[in-house]
Amino acid sequence: MDFIRVRASADGAETISYWTGDVYGWQDDDGPHHLFGFEGLNVARAVEADGGWQLLTREAALYLDPKTRQVLDSWDNPLTGREVEVRHVFNDPVNQRLGAYPVPETRLGGQVVYNVDIRLAYPSPLKVADYPENSANDTYRALELFQFFVAAADLESGVADVPCVFSWCRVSPWLPWMAMGPRGGGLVYHCRGAKVSEAPERLRERVGEHFLHAPAEWSAPNVTSWTDFADKVGP
C-alpha cells in the first residue's frame, strides 16, 4: 500500500510528522477571530497485521499566542472575558487500521496528492448535563481534512519511507477548556507540515521523551482532547 510509505514507513521505522498553523473561531453572530497559533508532532510506526496495516501513533501539540507565537499556559478568552487554563494536546494513543479501502489519490504533473477526509459524529464523552460549561452538544461532530503531497519519482522509487508535506484542516466544536458553555459556533484549524528528522527543540522540550516515540503495540481506545478532559478534570 503506497500510502503507508507516505504516511509512515513500510519497514516499521518510526517517523515524525511536524505541523504548524493557526486556529480560528466564530460565534453565530460574531467573528471569525484568530484565537491561537498551533504546532505539534505525531510519531508513527506502521505494522502489518490482519491483511492490512496498523498505524501506531501518539501525538502532542501546543496552543500559542497568535501574535507572539509563544506557548500559552493561560488564556484570556476574548469571547467570554474569562481567564482559563490552557490544556495542550497529549493524545496517547492515536491508532488507526489502514488497508481495507484505497486512499484517494490525484496525479498533478510530477506530484501525487493523497486526500483523507474524516467525518466524525459520535456520542460526546462530555455530556452537557455533566459538563455544562465545557460542552454544547451530546454528539461530537467534526471534520478532519488531510492532503499529503509527494513527488511521483519518490513514490515510484520503492523506498520504504517516502518524503511528504501535508496540509490539515479541522472543523470542530469549542474546546472543553475554553469554557464556552452552550454558545453556538466553533473552531477551524488550518495547518501545514512535513515529515521531519526531528521536531523543533521547543516542542520537543515541552512534550517530553514519551511523545517523541511511537507506541510499541496496538491499544485502544484512542485519546482525544475531549476524553482527556473527562478523565483528568471530571464533571
C-alpha positions as CSV (number, residue, x, y, z in Angstrom):
1,M,0.0,0.0,0.0
2,D,1.7,3.1,-1.3
3,F,0.0,5.4,1.2
4,I,1.7,3.7,4.2
5,R,5.1,4.7,2.8
6,V,3.8,8.3,2.6
7,R,2.1,8.5,6.0
8,A,4.8,6.5,7.8
9,S,7.4,3.9,6.7
10,A,6.8,0.4,5.4
11,D,9.8,-1.1,7.2
12,G,8.5,-0.4,10.7
13,A,10.8,2.5,11.4
14,E,9.4,5.5,13.4
15,T,8.6,8.7,11.5
16,I,7.9,12.1,12.9
17,S,5.4,14.5,11.3
18,Y,5.6,18.1,12.4
19,W,2.9,20.7,11.7
20,T,2.3,24.4,12.4
21,G,-0.6,26.7,11.8
22,D,-3.5,28.6,13.3
23,V,-6.9,28.2,15.0
24,Y,-9.8,30.5,14.2
25,G,-13.2,30.7,16.0
26,W,-16.6,32.2,15.4
27,Q,-19.8,32.6,17.2
28,D,-23.2,32.6,15.4
29,D,-23.2,36.4,15.2
30,D,-19.5,37.2,15.7
31,G,-16.1,36.6,14.1
32,P,-14.2,34.8,12.8
33,H,-11.4,35.6,15.3
34,H,-7.7,34.5,15.2
35,L,-7.6,32.8,18.6
36,F,-4.4,30.7,18.6
37,G,-1.3,29.6,16.9
38,F,-0.8,25.8,16.9
39,E,2.2,23.5,16.5
40,G,2.6,19.8,17.1
41,L,4.0,16.4,16.2
42,N,2.8,12.9,15.6
43,V,5.2,10.0,15.9
44,A,4.1,6.9,13.9
45,R,5.1,3.3,13.3
46,A,3.3,1.1,10.7
47,V,3.0,-2.6,11.4
48,E,1.4,-5.2,9.0
49,A,-1.5,-7.0,10.6
50,D,-4.6,-9.0,9.6
51,G,-4.1,-8.4,5.8
52,G,-3.7,-4.6,6.3
53,W,-1.7,-2.2,8.4
54,Q,-1.8,-0.9,12.0
55,L,-0.7,2.7,12.3
56,L,0.5,3.1,15.8
57,T,0.9,6.7,16.9
58,R,0.9,9.2,19.7
59,E,0.7,13.0,19.3
60,A,1.2,16.2,21.2
61,A,0.6,19.8,20.3
62,L,0.8,23.3,21.8
63,Y,-1.5,26.3,21.7
64,L,0.3,29.5,21.0
65,D,-0.3,33.2,21.3
66,P,-1.4,34.1,17.8
67,K,0.8,37.2,17.6
68,T,4.0,36.3,19.6
69,R,3.8,32.5,18.8
70,Q,4.8,31.9,22.5
71,V,3.3,28.9,24.3
72,L,0.2,29.7,26.3
73,D,-0.4,28.3,29.8
74,S,-3.4,30.5,30.5
75,W,-5.7,32.4,28.1
76,D,-7.9,35.4,28.4
77,N,-10.9,34.2,26.4
78,P,-12.0,37.3,24.4
79,L,-15.4,35.7,23.7
80,T,-16.3,35.4,27.4
81,G,-13.9,37.7,29.2
82,R,-12.8,34.8,31.4
83,E,-9.3,33.6,32.0
84,V,-8.9,29.8,31.6
85,E,-6.1,27.2,31.9
86,V,-4.9,26.1,28.5
87,R,-4.9,22.3,28.1
88,H,-2.4,21.4,25.4
89,V,-2.8,18.2,23.3
90,F,-1.3,15.0,24.7
91,N,-3.1,12.1,22.9
92,D,-1.8,8.6,23.6
93,P,-2.6,6.5,21.7
94,V,-4.0,7.7,18.3
95,N,-4.1,4.4,16.4
96,Q,-5.7,3.5,13.1
97,R,-6.2,0.5,10.9
98,L,-5.4,1.1,7.2
99,G,-5.7,-1.1,4.1
100,A,-9.3,-2.0,3.9
101,Y,-10.1,0.8,1.5
102,P,-7.8,2.6,-1.0
103,V,-6.8,6.1,-0.2
104,P,-8.0,8.6,-2.9
105,E,-5.1,10.0,-5.0
106,T,-4.7,12.6,-7.6
107,R,-1.8,12.9,-10.1
108,L,-0.8,16.5,-10.7
109,G,2.1,16.5,-13.1
110,G,5.1,15.2,-11.2
111,Q,3.3,15.2,-7.9
112,V,0.8,12.8,-6.3
113,V,-1.7,14.0,-3.7
114,Y,-3.5,11.7,-1.3
115,N,-6.6,13.1,0.5
116,V,-8.0,11.7,3.7
117,D,-11.4,13.2,4.6
118,I,-12.6,12.0,8.0
119,R,-16.2,12.8,9.0
120,L,-16.8,12.3,12.8
121,A,-20.2,12.1,14.6
122,Y,-20.4,10.0,17.8
123,P,-21.7,10.4,21.4
124,S,-19.6,13.0,23.2
125,P,-17.6,12.0,26.2
126,L,-18.7,15.3,27.7
127,K,-22.4,15.2,28.2
128,V,-24.0,18.6,28.6
129,A,-25.8,17.7,31.8
130,D,-22.4,16.8,33.4
131,Y,-20.2,19.4,31.8
132,P,-22.5,22.5,31.2
133,E,-19.5,24.9,30.8
134,N,-17.4,22.6,28.6
135,S,-19.9,21.0,26.1
136,A,-22.6,22.4,23.9
137,N,-23.9,19.1,22.5
138,D,-24.2,15.4,23.5
139,T,-23.0,14.5,20.0
140,Y,-19.4,15.3,19.0
141,R,-19.3,16.4,15.3
142,A,-16.1,17.4,13.5
143,L,-14.2,17.2,10.2
144,E,-10.6,16.2,9.8
145,L,-9.3,17.0,6.2
146,F,-5.8,15.9,5.2
147,Q,-3.8,16.2,2.0
148,F,-0.4,14.6,1.6
149,F,1.8,15.8,-1.3
150,V,4.6,13.6,-2.6
151,A,6.9,13.6,-5.6
152,A,5.9,10.8,-8.1
153,A,9.5,9.9,-8.5
154,D,9.9,9.3,-4.8
155,L,6.8,7.2,-4.8
156,E,8.0,5.1,-7.8
157,S,11.4,4.6,-6.3
158,G,10.2,1.9,-4.0
159,V,11.8,3.4,-0.8
160,A,10.1,2.4,2.4
161,D,9.8,6.0,3.7
162,V,8.6,8.4,1.1
163,P,9.2,12.2,1.9
164,C,6.0,14.2,2.0
165,V,4.5,17.5,3.0
166,F,0.9,17.8,4.1
167,S,-2.0,20.1,4.9
168,W,-4.6,19.7,7.6
169,C,-7.9,21.4,8.2
170,R,-10.1,20.6,11.2
171,V,-13.6,21.9,11.9
172,S,-14.7,21.2,15.5
173,P,-16.7,22.4,18.4
174,W,-15.2,24.7,21.0
175,L,-12.5,23.1,23.1
176,P,-13.7,21.9,26.5
177,W,-11.2,24.1,28.4
178,M,-12.4,27.2,26.6
179,A,-15.5,27.1,28.9
180,M,-17.8,28.3,26.1
181,G,-20.9,26.6,27.5
182,P,-23.9,26.4,25.1
183,R,-22.7,29.2,22.7
184,G,-23.1,28.4,19.0
185,G,-20.1,28.5,16.7
186,G,-16.8,26.6,16.7
187,L,-13.2,26.3,15.6
188,V,-11.3,25.9,12.3
189,Y,-7.7,24.7,12.4
190,H,-5.6,25.4,9.4
191,C,-2.1,23.8,9.4
192,R,0.7,22.6,7.2
193,G,3.6,20.3,7.9
194,A,6.0,17.6,6.8
195,K,7.9,14.5,7.8
196,V,11.0,15.6,9.6
197,S,14.1,14.0,11.2
198,E,13.2,15.8,14.4
199,A,10.8,18.4,15.6
200,P,11.8,21.9,16.8
201,E,13.6,22.0,20.1
202,R,10.9,24.0,22.0
203,L,8.3,21.5,21.1
204,R,10.5,18.5,22.0
205,E,11.3,20.0,25.4
206,R,7.6,20.8,26.2
207,V,6.2,17.4,25.2
208,G,8.8,15.2,26.8
209,E,10.6,12.0,25.7
210,H,7.5,9.8,25.8
211,F,5.8,11.7,23.0
212,L,8.9,11.5,20.8
213,H,8.4,7.8,20.2
214,A,5.5,5.7,18.7
215,P,3.7,3.0,20.7
216,A,5.2,-0.4,20.5
217,E,1.9,-2.2,20.1
218,W,-1.8,-1.7,19.5
219,S,-4.0,-0.4,22.3
220,A,-7.4,1.2,22.5
221,P,-9.4,3.3,22.9
222,N,-7.8,6.4,21.3
223,V,-7.3,9.5,23.4
224,T,-8.7,12.9,22.3
225,S,-8.9,16.3,23.9
226,W,-12.4,15.5,24.9
227,T,-11.7,12.1,26.6
228,D,-8.5,13.5,28.2
229,F,-10.5,16.4,29.7
230,A,-13.2,14.0,31.0
231,D,-10.5,11.7,32.5
232,K,-8.4,14.4,34.2
233,V,-10.9,17.1,35.1
234,G,-14.2,15.3,35.7
235,P,-17.7,16.9,35.9
